[in-house]
Amino acid sequence: MAGWYRAVSASDLLRWLEGVRFADGVENGLSLLKAHGVAVGIASITWSFAVEHLARGVGVEYWLGTALLDSGEITHVWPEDKARWVQQLARRLQVPAQRTAAVGDSAGDYDMLGAVGLPVFVGTELSPPRPGWLHRPAESIEWVAKHLLQAWRLAPNEAAF
């Protein structure tokens, strides 16, 4: 797979991301979370350069993605890596487990969702249903942000992840 990109410049690769469509309510949801001191991250199996570019584009300061090293080696991100990453980030930011949340849309997010205090699944089918997980198919990120803040009853500038 690394060979597919050898002849393409980084700027050309990033230009292909210009048409990416974010989930509904991303801008408002992220603004709301940030106003309440919530740290936001994006974990994806997608190439890290793309995850970083998209994260920076919406003002997200933490991200995880599959790395394509200069040597051509690939450092993959698997579903279980997302779970470890979100837990490590919460520890590093000193956020208690009950103040962590994740939003996922596929079975590849199940490990990550199981690793947080407030799991929200926005994919169409949560199979099998998971006790304690909120299933809101195709819900907007703004709605999710409001739900998280209400669940945590956060005042402005109170920390969460």
DSSP file (Angstrom, degrees, kcal/mol; ACC not computed):
  #  RESIDUE AA STRUCTURE BP1 BP2  ACC     N-H-->O    O-->H-N    N-H-->O    O-->H-N    TCO  KAPPA ALPHA  PHI   PSI    X-CA   Y-CA   Z-CA
    1    1 A M    >         0   0    0      0, 0.0     3,-1.4     0, 0.0     4,-0.4   0.000 360.0 360.0 360.0 -36.4    0.0    0.0    0.0
    2    2 A A  G >   +     0   0    0      1,-0.3     3,-1.4    70,-0.2     4,-0.4   0.855 360.0  62.8 -58.6 -34.0    2.8    2.4    0.8
    3    3 A G  G >  S+     0   0    0      1,-0.3     3,-0.8     2,-0.2     4,-0.4   0.757  87.4  71.4 -63.2 -25.2    3.9    2.2   -2.9
    4    4 A W  G <  S+     0   0    0     -3,-1.4    -1,-0.3     1,-0.2    -2,-0.2   0.791 105.4  38.3 -60.1 -26.9    0.6    3.7   -4.0
    5    5 A Y  G X  S+     0   0    0     -3,-1.4     3,-1.6    -4,-0.4    -1,-0.2   0.449  84.5  99.0-107.6  -3.2    1.7    7.1   -2.7
    6    6 A R  T <  S+     0   0    0     -3,-0.8    -1,-0.1    -4,-0.4    -2,-0.1   0.877  89.6  41.5 -56.0 -41.9    5.4    7.2   -3.5
    7    7 A A  T 3  S+     0   0    0     -4,-0.4     2,-0.5    -3,-0.1    -1,-0.3   0.405 100.8  86.4 -89.2   3.6    5.0    9.3   -6.6
    8    8 A V  S <  S-     0   0    0     -3,-1.6     2,-0.0     4,-0.0    -3,-0.0  -0.896  76.2-127.4-110.4 131.1    2.4   11.6   -5.1
    9    9 A S     >  -     0   0    0     -2,-0.5     4,-2.3     1,-0.1     5,-0.2  -0.322  21.8-116.5 -71.5 156.8    3.4   14.7   -3.1
   10   10 A A  H  > S+     0   0    0      1,-0.2     4,-2.5     2,-0.2     5,-0.2   0.893 116.8  54.0 -59.3 -40.3    2.0   15.3    0.4
   11   11 A S  H  > S+     0   0    0      1,-0.2     4,-1.8     2,-0.2    -1,-0.2   0.879 108.3  49.5 -65.0 -36.1    0.2   18.5   -0.8
   12   12 A D  H  > S+     0   0    0      2,-0.2     4,-1.1     1,-0.2    -1,-0.2   0.912 110.5  50.3 -67.2 -41.2   -1.5   16.5   -3.6
   13   13 A L  H >< S+     0   0    0     -4,-2.3     3,-0.5     1,-0.2     4,-0.3   0.925 112.1  47.2 -61.0 -43.7   -2.6   13.8   -1.2
   14   14 A L  H >< S+     0   0    0     -4,-2.5     3,-1.5     1,-0.2    -1,-0.2   0.825 103.1  62.5 -69.5 -30.6   -4.1   16.5    1.1
   15   15 A R  H >< S+     0   0    0     -4,-1.8     3,-1.6     1,-0.3    -1,-0.2   0.827  93.8  63.7 -62.4 -30.7   -5.8   18.2   -1.8
   16   16 A W  G X< S+     0   0    0     -4,-1.1     3,-0.5    -3,-0.5    -1,-0.3   0.679  94.6  62.4 -66.4 -16.4   -7.8   15.0   -2.3
   17   17 A L  G X  S+     0   0    0     -3,-1.5     3,-2.1    -4,-0.3    -1,-0.3   0.523  73.7  95.7 -85.9  -5.6   -9.3   15.6    1.2
   18   18 A E  G <  S+     0   0    0     -3,-1.6    -1,-0.2     1,-0.3    -2,-0.1   0.788  84.0  49.6 -58.6 -29.0  -10.9   18.9    0.2
   19   19 A G  G <  S+     0   0    0     -3,-0.5    -1,-0.3    -4,-0.2    -2,-0.1   0.360  78.5 132.3 -92.7   6.7  -14.3   17.2   -0.6
   20   20 A V    <   -     0   0    0     -3,-2.1     2,-0.6     1,-0.1    -3,-0.0  -0.352  48.2-145.0 -62.4 134.6  -14.5   15.3    2.7
   21   21 A R        -     0   0    0     -2,-0.1     2,-0.1     3,-0.0     3,-0.1  -0.907  11.1-149.4-105.0 121.7  -17.9   15.7    4.3
   22   22 A F        -     0   0    0     -2,-0.6     3,-0.1     1,-0.2     4,-0.0  -0.407  33.4 -83.3 -81.8 162.6  -17.9   15.8    8.1
   23   23 A A    >   -     0   0    0      1,-0.1     3,-1.4    -2,-0.1    -1,-0.2  -0.284  61.9 -83.8 -59.7 151.0  -20.7   14.5   10.2
   24   24 A D  T 3  S+     0   0    0      1,-0.2   117,-3.2     2,-0.1   118,-0.4  -0.281 112.9  18.6 -57.3 140.9  -23.6   17.0   10.7
   25   25 A G  T 3> S+     0   0    0    115,-0.2     4,-2.8   116,-0.2     5,-0.3   0.588  78.8 134.4  78.5  11.8  -23.1   19.5   13.5
   26   26 A V  H <> S+     0   0    0     -3,-1.4     4,-2.9     2,-0.2     5,-0.3   0.949  71.7  46.7 -59.9 -51.2  -19.3   19.1   13.8
   27   27 A E  H  > S+     0   0    0      1,-0.2     4,-2.1     2,-0.2    -1,-0.2   0.944 118.9  39.1 -59.7 -51.4  -18.5   22.8   13.9
   28   28 A N  H  > S+     0   0    0      2,-0.2     4,-2.3     1,-0.2    -1,-0.2   0.904 117.0  51.1 -66.2 -41.2  -21.1   23.7   16.5
   29   29 A G  H  X S+     0   0    0     -4,-2.8     4,-2.4     1,-0.2    -2,-0.2   0.922 111.6  45.9 -63.1 -45.3  -20.5   20.6   18.5
   30   30 A L  H  X S+     0   0    0     -4,-2.9     4,-2.7    -5,-0.3     5,-0.2   0.901 112.0  51.9 -65.9 -40.0  -16.8   21.0   18.7
   31   31 A S  H  X S+     0   0    0     -4,-2.1     4,-2.2    -5,-0.3    -2,-0.2   0.917 110.6  48.8 -60.7 -43.1  -17.2   24.7   19.6
   32   32 A L  H  X S+     0   0    0     -4,-2.3     4,-0.9     2,-0.2    -2,-0.2   0.927 112.2  47.5 -63.4 -46.3  -19.6   23.8   22.4
   33   33 A L  H ><>S+     0   0    0     -4,-2.4     5,-2.6     1,-0.2     3,-0.8   0.928 112.7  48.6 -61.9 -45.4  -17.3   21.1   23.8
   34   34 A K  H ><5S+     0   0    0     -4,-2.7     3,-1.9     1,-0.3    -1,-0.2   0.877 105.0  58.4 -63.6 -37.8  -14.2   23.4   23.7
   35   35 A A  H 3<5S+     0   0    0     -4,-2.2   122,-0.5     1,-0.3    -1,-0.3   0.748 108.4  48.1 -63.1 -21.9  -16.2   26.2   25.4
   36   36 A H  T <<5S-     0   0    0     -4,-0.9   122,-0.4    -3,-0.8    -1,-0.3   0.181 122.7-105.3-104.0  15.3  -16.7   23.8   28.3
   37   37 A G  T < 5 +     0   0    0     -3,-1.9   123,-1.0     1,-0.2     2,-0.5   0.683  66.4 153.3  75.4  18.5  -13.0   22.7   28.5
   38   38 A V  B   < -a  160   0A   0     -5,-2.6     2,-0.3   121,-0.2    -1,-0.2  -0.716  39.3-138.8 -86.3 124.7  -13.5   19.3   26.8
   39   39 A A        -     0   0    0    121,-2.5     2,-0.4    -2,-0.5    21,-0.1  -0.640  21.5-156.6 -78.1 137.8  -10.4   18.0   25.0
   40   40 A V        +     0   0    0     -2,-0.3    22,-1.0    19,-0.1    21,-0.5  -0.944  13.9 177.9-122.8 138.8  -11.4   16.4   21.7
   41   41 A G  E     -b   62   0B   0     -2,-0.4     2,-0.4   120,-0.2    22,-0.2  -0.925  20.0-142.2-134.1 160.8   -9.5   13.7   19.7
   42   42 A I  E     -b   63   0B   0     20,-1.7    22,-2.2    -2,-0.3     2,-0.5  -0.994  14.2-172.0-124.3 125.3   -9.9   11.8   16.5
   43   43 A A  E     +b   64   0B   0     -2,-0.4     2,-0.3    20,-0.2    22,-0.2  -0.978  19.0 156.7-118.0 127.1   -8.8    8.1   16.3
   44   44 A S  E     -     0   0B   0     20,-2.3    22,-0.2    -2,-0.5     7,-0.1  -0.986  51.4-133.5-147.9 153.4   -9.0    6.5   12.9
   45   45 A I  E    S+     0   0B   0     -2,-0.3    32,-0.3    20,-0.2     3,-0.1   0.541  80.3 108.1 -80.3  -7.3   -7.4    3.6   11.0
   46   46 A T  E    S-     0   0B   0     18,-0.2    20,-2.4     1,-0.2    -2,-0.2  -0.178  90.9 -69.5 -64.5 161.3   -7.0    6.1    8.2
   47   47 A W  E >>  -b   66   0B   0     18,-0.2     4,-2.3     1,-0.1     3,-0.6  -0.259  43.4-128.5 -54.1 136.5   -3.5    7.5    7.3
   48   48 A S  H 3> S+     0   0    0     18,-3.5     4,-3.1     1,-0.2     5,-0.3   0.837 106.4  58.5 -61.1 -35.7   -2.2    9.7   10.0
   49   49 A F  H 3> S+     0   0    0     17,-0.3     4,-1.9     1,-0.2    -1,-0.2   0.878 110.4  44.0 -63.9 -34.2   -1.3   12.6    7.6
   50   50 A A  H <> S+     0   0    0     -3,-0.6     4,-2.6     2,-0.2     5,-0.2   0.910 113.7  49.3 -74.3 -43.2   -5.0   12.7    6.6
   51   51 A V  H  X S+     0   0    0     -4,-2.3     4,-2.9     2,-0.2     5,-0.2   0.934 113.1  48.0 -60.8 -45.8   -6.3   12.4   10.2
   52   52 A E  H  X S+     0   0    0     -4,-3.1     4,-2.9     2,-0.2     5,-0.3   0.931 111.8  49.6 -60.1 -46.8   -3.9   15.2   11.3
   53   53 A H  H  X S+     0   0    0     -4,-1.9     4,-1.8    -5,-0.3    -2,-0.2   0.930 115.5  42.3 -59.3 -47.5   -5.0   17.4    8.3
   54   54 A L  H  X S+     0   0    0     -4,-2.6     4,-1.1     2,-0.2    -1,-0.2   0.901 114.3  51.6 -68.5 -40.4   -8.7   16.9    9.0
   55   55 A A  H ><>S+     0   0    0     -4,-2.9     5,-3.1    -5,-0.2     3,-0.9   0.949 111.7  46.1 -61.2 -49.1   -8.3   17.3   12.8
   56   56 A R  H ><5S+     0   0    0     -4,-2.9     3,-1.1     1,-0.2    -1,-0.2   0.869 106.1  61.7 -61.1 -35.5   -6.3   20.5   12.5
   57   57 A G  H 3<5S+     0   0    0     -4,-1.8    -1,-0.2    -5,-0.3    -2,-0.2   0.774 112.5  35.5 -63.3 -27.0   -8.9   21.8   10.0
   58   58 A V  T <<5S-     0   0    0     -4,-1.1    -1,-0.3    -3,-0.9    -2,-0.2   0.256 120.6-103.7-110.3  10.7  -11.7   21.6   12.6
   59   59 A G  T < 5 +     0   0    0     -3,-1.1     2,-0.5    -4,-0.4    -3,-0.2   0.747  67.7 149.8  78.4  23.9   -9.5   22.6   15.5
   60   60 A V      < -     0   0    0     -5,-3.1    -1,-0.3    -6,-0.2    -2,-0.1  -0.798  28.9-165.5 -91.3 129.7   -9.0   19.2   17.1
   61   61 A E        +     0   0    0    -21,-0.5     2,-0.4    -2,-0.5   -20,-0.1   0.563  65.5  57.7 -96.7  -8.5   -5.7   18.9   18.9
   62   62 A Y  E     +b   41   0B   0    -22,-1.0   -20,-1.7    -7,-0.1     2,-0.3  -0.974  61.0 158.4-124.5 137.2   -5.3   15.2   19.4
   63   63 A W  E     -b   42   0B   0     -2,-0.4     2,-0.4   -22,-0.2   -20,-0.2  -0.993  22.7-161.0-154.4 158.1   -5.4   12.5   16.7
   64   64 A L  E     +b   43   0B   0    -22,-2.2   -20,-2.3    -2,-0.3     2,-0.3  -0.993  24.5 150.2-140.9 132.7   -4.3    9.0   16.0
   65   65 A G  E     -     0   0B   0     -2,-0.4     2,-0.3   -22,-0.2   -18,-0.2  -0.969  52.6 -74.9-154.5 168.0   -4.0    7.4   12.5
   66   66 A T  E     -b   47   0B   0    -20,-2.4   -18,-3.5    -2,-0.3     2,-0.4  -0.532  52.7-136.0 -68.8 126.1   -2.0    4.7   10.6
   67   67 A A  E     -C   75   0C   0      8,-2.2     8,-2.6    -2,-0.3     2,-0.7  -0.705  13.4-158.9 -93.9 134.3    1.5    6.1   10.0
   68   68 A L  E     -C   74   0C   0     -2,-0.4     6,-0.2     6,-0.2     5,-0.1  -0.927  25.3-151.7-106.0 103.6    3.3    5.7    6.7
   69   69 A L    >   -     0   0    0      4,-2.7     3,-2.3    -2,-0.7     0, 0.0  -0.320  25.4-110.6 -78.3 158.6    6.9    6.1    7.6
   70   70 A D  T 3  S+     0   0    0      1,-0.3    -1,-0.1     2,-0.1    -2,-0.0   0.802 118.9  61.7 -56.7 -29.9    9.6    7.5    5.3
   71   71 A S  T 3  S-     0   0    0      2,-0.1    -1,-0.3     1,-0.1     3,-0.1   0.610 120.5-109.8 -71.1 -11.8   11.1    4.0    5.2
   72   72 A G  S <  S+     0   0    0     -3,-2.3   -70,-0.2     1,-0.4    -2,-0.1   0.301  76.0 136.6  95.2  -8.0    7.9    2.8    3.6
   73   73 A E        -     0   0    0     -5,-0.1    -4,-2.7   -71,-0.1     2,-0.5  -0.420  47.2-139.8 -71.3 148.5    7.0    0.9    6.8
   74   74 A I  E     -C   68   0C   0     -6,-0.2     2,-0.8    -2,-0.1    -6,-0.2  -0.949   8.4-160.0-114.2 127.8    3.4    1.1    7.9
   75   75 A T  E     -C   67   0C   0     -8,-2.6    -8,-2.2    -2,-0.5   -10,-0.1  -0.881  28.0-148.5-104.3  99.0    2.5    1.5   11.6
   76   76 A H        -     0   0    0     -2,-0.8     2,-0.5   -10,-0.2   -30,-0.1  -0.247  11.2-144.0 -72.2 152.1   -1.1    0.3   11.6
   77   77 A V        -     0   0    0    -32,-0.3   -11,-0.1   -13,-0.1    -1,-0.0  -0.986  23.9-174.3-110.8 122.1   -3.9    1.5   13.9
   78   78 A W    >>  -     0   0    0     -2,-0.5     4,-1.3     1,-0.1     3,-1.2  -0.685  41.7 -96.3-109.4 166.4   -6.3   -1.3   14.8
   79   79 A P  H 3> S+     0   0    0      0, 0.0     4,-1.2     0, 0.0     3,-0.4   0.876 125.0  52.5 -51.4 -42.4   -9.6   -1.1   16.7
   80   80 A E  H 3> S+     0   0    0      1,-0.2     4,-1.9     2,-0.2     5,-0.1   0.782 102.5  60.4 -67.4 -24.6   -7.9   -2.1   20.0
   81   81 A D  H <> S+     0   0    0     -3,-1.2     4,-2.7     1,-0.2    -1,-0.2   0.860  99.3  56.2 -68.0 -35.5   -5.3    0.6   19.5
   82   82 A K  H  X S+     0   0    0     -4,-1.3     4,-2.4    -3,-0.4     5,-0.2   0.911 106.7  50.0 -61.6 -41.7   -8.0    3.2   19.5
   83   83 A A  H  X S+     0   0    0     -4,-1.2     4,-1.9     2,-0.2    -2,-0.2   0.940 112.9  45.1 -63.1 -48.4   -9.1    2.0   22.9
   84   84 A R  H  X S+     0   0    0     -4,-1.9     4,-2.7     1,-0.2     5,-0.2   0.907 112.7  52.5 -61.4 -41.5   -5.6    2.1   24.4
   85   85 A W  H  X S+     0   0    0     -4,-2.7     4,-2.8     1,-0.2     5,-0.2   0.928 108.7  47.8 -62.8 -46.6   -5.0    5.5   22.9
   86   86 A V  H  X S+     0   0    0     -4,-2.4     4,-2.0     1,-0.2    -1,-0.2   0.886 114.5  47.4 -64.8 -36.9   -8.2    7.1   24.3
   87   87 A Q  H  X S+     0   0    0     -4,-1.9     4,-2.2    -5,-0.2    -2,-0.2   0.915 113.3  47.7 -68.8 -42.6   -7.3    5.7   27.8
   88   88 A Q  H  X S+     0   0    0     -4,-2.7     4,-2.7     2,-0.2    -2,-0.2   0.900 111.9  50.2 -64.3 -41.0   -3.7    6.8   27.6
   89   89 A L  H  X S+     0   0    0     -4,-2.8     4,-2.4    -5,-0.2    -1,-0.2   0.919 109.1  51.0 -64.9 -42.8   -4.8   10.3   26.5
   90   90 A A  H  <>S+     0   0    0     -4,-2.0     5,-3.0    -5,-0.2     4,-0.4   0.917 111.9  47.7 -60.4 -42.8   -7.3   10.6   29.3
   91   91 A R  H ><5S+     0   0    0     -4,-2.2     3,-1.0     3,-0.2    -2,-0.2   0.932 111.5  50.2 -62.7 -44.9   -4.5    9.6   31.8
   92   92 A R  H 3<5S+     0   0    0     -4,-2.7    -2,-0.2     1,-0.3    -1,-0.2   0.871 114.8  43.4 -61.7 -37.1   -2.1   12.1   30.3
   93   93 A L  T 3<5S-     0   0    0     -4,-2.4    -1,-0.3    -5,-0.2    -2,-0.2   0.450 112.7-122.9 -86.9  -0.3   -4.7   14.8   30.5
   94   94 A Q  T < 5 +     0   0    0     -3,-1.0    -3,-0.2    -4,-0.4    -2,-0.1   0.899  57.1 153.1  58.7  45.7   -5.7   13.7   34.0
   95   95 A V      < -     0   0    0     -5,-3.0    -1,-0.2    -6,-0.1    -2,-0.1  -0.917  45.9-120.1-104.3 124.1   -9.3   13.1   33.1
   96   96 A P    >   -     0   0    0      0, 0.0     3,-2.2     0, 0.0    65,-0.2  -0.282  24.0-113.0 -63.7 150.5  -11.1   10.5   35.2
   97   97 A A  G >  S+     0   0    0      1,-0.3     3,-1.7     2,-0.2    20,-0.9   0.838 115.8  59.2 -53.6 -39.0  -12.5    7.5   33.3
   98   98 A Q  G 3  S+     0   0    0      1,-0.3    -1,-0.3    19,-0.1    18,-0.0   0.660 102.2  56.1 -68.9 -13.1  -16.1    8.6   34.1
   99   99 A R  G <  S+     0   0    0     -3,-2.2    62,-2.3    18,-0.0     2,-0.3   0.118  90.3  97.6-102.7  19.8  -15.5   11.9   32.3
  100  100 A T    <   +     0   0    0     -3,-1.7    18,-1.8    61,-0.2     2,-0.3  -0.804  47.9 176.3-106.7 151.9  -14.4   10.2   29.1
  101  101 A A  E     -d  118   0D   0     60,-0.3     2,-0.3    -2,-0.3    -2,-0.0  -0.966  11.3-164.5-145.8 159.5  -16.6    9.7   26.0
  102  102 A A  E     -d  119   0D   0     16,-1.7    18,-2.6    -2,-0.3     2,-0.5  -0.991   9.0-151.7-145.4 148.7  -16.2    8.3   22.5
  103  103 A V  E     +d  120   0D   0     -2,-0.3     2,-0.3    16,-0.2    18,-0.2  -0.989  23.8 174.6-119.9 126.2  -18.4    8.5   19.4
  104  104 A G  E     -d  121   0D   0     16,-2.3    18,-3.2    -2,-0.5    19,-0.6  -0.912  25.9-170.8-132.1 159.4  -18.2    5.6   17.0
  105  105 A D        +     0   0    0     -2,-0.3    19,-0.3    17,-0.2     2,-0.3   0.349  68.7  39.3-131.0   5.1  -20.0    4.6   13.8
  106  106 A S  S >  S-     0   0    0     17,-0.1     3,-2.2    18,-0.1     4,-0.2  -0.946  86.6 -98.6-148.5 169.0  -18.8    1.1   13.0
  107  107 A A  G >  S+     0   0    0     -2,-0.3     3,-1.4     1,-0.3     4,-0.4   0.755 116.3  71.4 -61.4 -23.8  -17.9   -2.2   14.7
  108  108 A G  G 3  S+     0   0    0      1,-0.3    -1,-0.3     2,-0.1     4,-0.2   0.589  95.5  53.9 -67.0  -9.7  -14.2   -1.1   14.4
  109  109 A D  G <> S+     0   0    0     -3,-2.2     4,-2.8     1,-0.1    -1,-0.3   0.459  78.9  95.7-100.7  -3.8  -15.0    1.4   17.2
  110  110 A Y  H <> S+     0   0    0     -3,-1.4     4,-2.2     1,-0.2     5,-0.1   0.886  83.1  50.8 -58.6 -42.8  -16.5   -1.1   19.7
  111  111 A D  H  4 S+     0   0    0     -4,-0.4     4,-0.5     1,-0.2    -1,-0.2   0.932 113.2  46.2 -60.7 -44.8  -13.2   -1.5   21.6
  112  112 A M  H >4 S+     0   0    0     -4,-0.2     3,-1.3     1,-0.2    -2,-0.2   0.918 111.8  50.9 -63.5 -44.2  -12.8    2.3   21.9
  113  113 A L  H >< S+     0   0    0     -4,-2.8     3,-1.1     1,-0.3    -1,-0.2   0.864 107.7  53.7 -62.9 -35.4  -16.4    2.7   23.0
  114  114 A G  T 3< S+     0   0    0     -4,-2.2    -1,-0.3    -5,-0.2    -2,-0.2   0.591 102.6  60.6 -73.3  -9.5  -16.0    0.0   25.6
  115  115 A A  T <  S+     0   0    0     -3,-1.3     2,-0.3    -4,-0.5    -1,-0.2   0.356  96.5  69.7 -99.9   4.4  -13.0    1.8   27.0
  116  116 A V  S <  S-     0   0    0     -3,-1.1   -15,-0.1    -4,-0.2   -18,-0.1  -0.760  79.0-121.4-123.4 166.9  -14.8    5.1   28.0
  117  117 A G  S    S+     0   0    0    -20,-0.9   -16,-0.2   -17,-0.3   -19,-0.1   0.836 105.2  32.8 -74.5 -34.0  -17.3    6.3   30.5
  118  118 A L  E    S-d  101   0D   0    -18,-1.8   -16,-1.7     2,-0.0     2,-0.4  -0.830  73.7-172.0-128.3  93.3  -19.9    7.5   28.0
  119  119 A P  E     -d  102   0D   0      0, 0.0    15,-2.5     0, 0.0     2,-0.5  -0.714   0.7-172.7 -87.5 132.0  -20.0    5.5   24.7
  120  120 A V  E     -de 103 134D   0    -18,-2.6   -16,-2.3    -2,-0.4     2,-0.6  -0.984   5.3-163.7-125.4 121.1  -22.2    6.9   21.9
  121  121 A F  E     +de 104 135D   0     13,-3.2    15,-2.4    -2,-0.5   -16,-0.2  -0.917  13.2 174.4-107.5 120.8  -22.7    4.8   18.8
  122  122 A V        +     0   0    0    -18,-3.2    16,-3.5    -2,-0.6   -17,-0.2   0.343  44.2 111.9-107.5   4.6  -24.0    6.7   15.8
  123  123 A G  S    S-     0   0    0    -19,-0.6     3,-0.2    14,-0.2   -17,-0.1  -0.231  79.8-108.8 -70.3 167.7  -23.8    3.9   13.3
  124  124 A T  S    S+     0   0    0    -19,-0.3     2,-0.5     1,-0.2    -1,-0.1   0.889  99.2  29.2 -70.1 -39.9  -27.0    2.4   11.9
  125  125 A E        -     0   0    0    -20,-0.2     2,-0.9     2,-0.1    -1,-0.2  -0.961  58.5-163.5-132.2 119.7  -26.9   -1.0   13.7
  126  126 A L        -     0   0    0     -2,-0.5     9,-0.0    -3,-0.2    -5,-0.0  -0.860  29.6-146.9 -96.8 103.9  -25.3   -1.7   17.0
  127  127 A S  S    S+     0   0    0     -2,-0.9    -2,-0.1     1,-0.2     3,-0.0  -0.971  78.5  14.3-130.5 122.4  -25.1   -5.5   17.0
  128  128 A P  S    S-     0   0    0      0, 0.0    -1,-0.2     0, 0.0    -3,-0.0   0.687 102.8-113.3 -75.5 163.0  -25.4   -6.9   19.5
  129  129 A P        -     0   0    0      0, 0.0    -2,-0.1     0, 0.0    -4,-0.0  -0.300  29.7-140.7 -57.2 144.2  -26.9   -4.1   21.6
  130  130 A R    >   -     0   0    0      3,-0.1     3,-1.9    -3,-0.0     2,-0.0  -0.945  14.5-119.4-115.4 122.5  -24.5   -3.1   24.4
  131  131 A P  T 3  S+     0   0    0      0, 0.0     3,-0.1     0, 0.0     0, 0.0  -0.337  98.5  15.2 -59.1 134.4  -25.8   -2.2   27.9
  132  132 A G  T 3  S+     0   0    0      1,-0.3     2,-0.4   -14,-0.0     0, 0.0   0.315  96.5 120.0  85.5  -9.0  -25.0    1.4   28.8
  133  133 A W    <   -     0   0    0     -3,-1.9     2,-0.6   -15,-0.1    -1,-0.3  -0.746  61.9-133.0 -90.4 134.9  -24.2    2.5   25.3
  134  134 A L  E     -e  120   0D   0    -15,-2.5   -13,-3.2    -2,-0.4     2,-0.7  -0.767  18.7-160.9 -84.7 123.9  -26.2    5.2   23.8
  135  135 A H  E     +e  121   0D   0     -2,-0.6   -13,-0.2   -15,-0.2   -15,-0.1  -0.917  22.9 159.1-110.9 109.3  -27.3    4.3   20.2
  136  136 A R    >   -     0   0    0    -15,-2.4     3,-1.9    -2,-0.7   -12,-0.1  -0.758  33.5-142.1-128.8  82.9  -28.3    7.3   18.2
  137  137 A P  T 3  S-     0   0    0      0, 0.0   -14,-0.2     0, 0.0   -13,-0.1  -0.193  79.0 -10.4 -52.9 127.9  -28.1    6.4   14.5
  138  138 A A  T 3  S+     0   0    0    -16,-3.5  -114,-0.1     1,-0.2   -15,-0.1   0.733  90.9 167.3  57.2  28.1  -26.8    9.2   12.3
  139  139 A E    <   -     0   0    0     -3,-1.9    -1,-0.2     1,-0.1     2,-0.1  -0.387  39.2-105.1 -71.0 151.1  -27.1   11.7   15.2
  140  140 A S     >  -     0   0    0      1,-0.1     4,-2.1  -117,-0.1  -115,-0.2  -0.418  18.4-125.5 -74.6 152.1  -25.4   15.1   14.7
  141  141 A I  H  > S+     0   0    0   -117,-3.2     4,-2.8     1,-0.2  -116,-0.2   0.822 111.9  59.5 -66.8 -31.0  -22.2   15.9   16.6
  142  142 A E  H  > S+     0   0    0   -118,-0.4     4,-2.3     2,-0.2    -1,-0.2   0.930 106.2  46.9 -62.5 -43.6  -23.9   19.0   18.0
  143  143 A W  H  > S+     0   0    0      2,-0.2     4,-2.6     1,-0.2    -2,-0.2   0.928 112.4  50.3 -61.8 -44.4  -26.6   16.8   19.6
  144  144 A V  H  X S+     0   0    0     -4,-2.1     4,-2.8     1,-0.2    -2,-0.2   0.923 109.7  50.9 -59.9 -44.7  -23.9   14.4   20.9
  145  145 A A  H  X S+     0   0    0     -4,-2.8     4,-2.5     1,-0.2     5,-0.2   0.930 111.3  47.4 -59.2 -46.7  -21.9   17.3   22.4
  146  146 A K  H  X S+     0   0    0     -4,-2.3     4,-2.2     1,-0.2    -1,-0.2   0.904 111.9  51.0 -61.6 -41.3  -25.0   18.7   24.2
  147  147 A H  H  X S+     0   0    0     -4,-2.6     4,-2.8     2,-0.2    -2,-0.2   0.933 110.9  47.9 -61.9 -46.3  -25.8   15.2   25.5
  148  148 A L  H  X S+     0   0    0     -4,-2.8     4,-2.6     1,-0.2     5,-0.2   0.930 112.0  48.8 -61.3 -46.3  -22.3   14.7   26.9
  149  149 A L  H  X>S+     0   0    0     -4,-2.5     5,-1.6     1,-0.2     4,-1.3   0.891 113.5  47.1 -62.6 -38.8  -22.3   18.1   28.6
  150  150 A Q  H  <5S+     0   0    0     -4,-2.2    -1,-0.2    -5,-0.2    -2,-0.2   0.921 111.9  50.1 -67.9 -43.0  -25.7   17.4   30.1
  151  151 A A  H  <5S+     0   0    0     -4,-2.8    -2,-0.2     1,-0.2    -1,-0.2   0.888 119.9  36.8 -62.7 -38.6  -24.6   13.9   31.3
  152  152 A W  H  <5S-     0   0    0     -4,-2.6    -1,-0.2    -5,-0.2    -2,-0.2   0.622  99.1-140.1 -86.8 -13.9  -21.5   15.4   32.8
  153  153 A R  T  <5 -     0   0    0     -4,-1.3     2,-0.3    -5,-0.2    -3,-0.2   0.941  34.1-172.2  50.1  52.0  -23.3   18.5   34.0
  154  154 A L      < -     0   0    0     -5,-1.6    -1,-0.2    -6,-0.1     3,-0.1  -0.564  18.9-149.7 -81.7 134.7  -20.2   20.5   33.0
  155  155 A A    >   -     0   0    0     -2,-0.3     3,-1.9    -3,-0.1    -1,-0.0  -0.647  48.9 -72.1 -87.8 156.4  -19.8   24.1   33.8
  156  156 A P  T 3  S+     0   0    0      0, 0.0  -120,-0.2     0, 0.0    -1,-0.1  -0.251 121.2  14.3 -51.6 136.5  -17.7   26.2   31.4
  157  157 A N  T 3  S+     0   0    0   -122,-0.5     2,-0.5     1,-0.3  -120,-0.2   0.543  87.7 134.4  72.7  12.6  -13.9   25.3   31.7
  158  158 A E    <   -     0   0    0     -3,-1.9    -1,-0.3  -122,-0.4    -4,-0.0  -0.816  59.9-111.9 -88.6 131.6  -14.5   22.1   33.8
  159  159 A A        +     0   0    0     -2,-0.5     2,-0.3    -3,-0.1  -121,-0.2  -0.289  51.0 139.6 -74.0 144.2  -12.3   19.4   32.3
  160  160 A A  B      a   38   0A   0   -123,-1.0  -121,-2.5   -65,-0.1   -60,-0.2  -0.937 360.0 360.0-162.7 170.4  -13.4   16.3   30.4
  161  161 A F              0   0    0    -62,-2.3   -60,-0.3    -2,-0.3   -61,-0.2   0.289 360.0 360.0-136.0 360.0  -12.3   14.3   27.4
